[in-house]
Amino acid sequence: MEITIREFTEDDIDEMIPIWNDVVEEGMAFPQTEYLTPASASVFFGEQSFTGVAVADNRVAGLYILHPNNIGRCGHIANASYAVGKEERGKHIGELLVRHSIKTGGRCGFRILQFNAVVATNHAALHLYKKLGFSQLGTIPEGFLAKNNEYLDIIPHYIKLANE
């Protein structure tokens, strides 16, 4: 299966929504609790610094958003979120998305990519970020409220970006 990653278009929205909303529904990774609709998704994905989609067999298999993590004097730090379709997980699509976001973040002028809330139970993400050279910034005890109303630790991560 060949996977390409490109900037999203409005034609991708209908395939992106269920992938994003599945992660929201699972309640174990994204801080968002609201589901995207066609109207809100178009605005949400369009207002990012970059929204990428992973395309396999002419369909969207995953996506990511990239945007400033803060403003002003901290506006050079990016943040990103990733979502892979349930049926596509375990095929290294997430790794391709993260690698693409690292390159894209540098091209967009960001100097650092920071993840604020990597849930400590998200072992796949923790393994991937370590493999790709991210540094952990410590642990925030009970920083994430899971769907089951359990408070879980979060582990912020960052990596310096090469500006291209």
N, C-alpha and C positions, 0 to 999 in steps of 0.2 A: 504494500500500500504506500503510494507516494503522498507525502504531505507537503503542502505549500502554505506559507504564512504570508498574508497580505493585509493591507488596510481594508477594513470593512466597508461595505456599501449599504445603502438603504435596502437593496434586494436581499441582504443577508439577515435582516432583522427578525423575520419570522422563524428562522432556524436558531438564532442566537438566544431569543427569549426563553425557550424551555431549558436550554443548557444553563443559563444564568439562574433562572428560577429554581432549578433543581438544587443548586448549591445553597440558595437562600432557604429552600424548604428543608434541606438536611440540617441546617442550623448548627453546623460544626466548623465553619470556616469564615464566612463573610459576616461582617457586622450588620449588614442590611437585614431588615425584617420585612420590608415591603417588596412585593412582587412587581416585576416590570410588565407593562402593557405595551401594545404596539406604539401608542403615542408617547408614553414615558420612556420607552427604550430608545426611540429615535432621538429624543432630546438627550438622554443620559449618555448614550454611546457617542453622540455627535459632539458633546461638550468636552470630551476628554482631549488631552494632548495628542493621544494616538489610541485608536482601538484596532486591534488586530484579530484576524480570524485564521484558524488553522483549517484548511480545506483538504478533505480526503474523499476521493471518489465523487467529486463534484458536489459535496455537501459540507456544511460547517460541522467540524468535529470538536472544536474548542475555540476559546477566545481569550483575549486579555484587554485590560484597560490600563493606560499609563497617564498619569497626571501629576501636578505638583503635590508634594506632601504637605507643604506649608506655603506661606506667602512672604513677600518682601525679602529680608536678609536670609531667609531659609528657603526661598523659592527655587534654589538650584538643586534641591533634593526632590526626587521623584518617588512616587508610590505606585504600586501596580497590584492588580487582582487578576486571578486566572480561574478559568472554568473549563472543564473538559466534559463532554457528553458522557453519561453513565456507561454506555456501551463501548466507549473508546478509551476508558481508563485502563492503565496498565500497559499502554502502547507507546509510552514515552512522548506523548503529545505535549504534556505539561512541561517537560524539559525543553522541548523545542520552543514553546511559547516563552518560557523564562529567558532562554538564550536570545531569542529575538528581541524581547523587551530590553535586555541589557544593551544590545547594539542600538536599538531605536532610541532608548533613553539618552545615550551619548550623542546621537545625531540630533536630538531635540534640544541639546544644550544643557541637559542635566549633568551634574557631577557625581551624584550619589543616587542609588536606588535603595530605598528603605521600606521594609515591611514592618508595620506597626504591631500587628496582632497575629503572629503565627501561633495557632493554638497548639499547646504542648502535646496534645494527643494526635496531631496531624503528622504521624511518623513519616509518611511518604514525602511531604513537603520538607520536613526537617532534614531528611536524608538528601534530598535533591539540593537544597540550599547549601548544605555542607559540601557536597560534591562539586558544586559550581563556584565555591570560594567565598560565599557569604560569611560574614562574621556575626556572631550572636552578641547581643547587647545586654544580656542578663535575662531575668525573669520577672514578670509582673504577676504576682500571685492573684489568682481569681480575677484576671482582667477581661475575661470573655464569658458572657452569659450564653450558655448553650441552649438549644431548643427545649431541652428537658428541665430547664431552670437550674441547672448545675453550673456553678462558677468554676471555670477552668483557667489554668495558668496560660499566659501568652509569653512568647519569646520574640522580641523584636530582632530583626536582622538588617544588615546593610552590606552593600558592595560599592566600591568606587567604580565609576564609569569612565571609559575612554571617550573623550569628545572627538568626534570625527568631522 
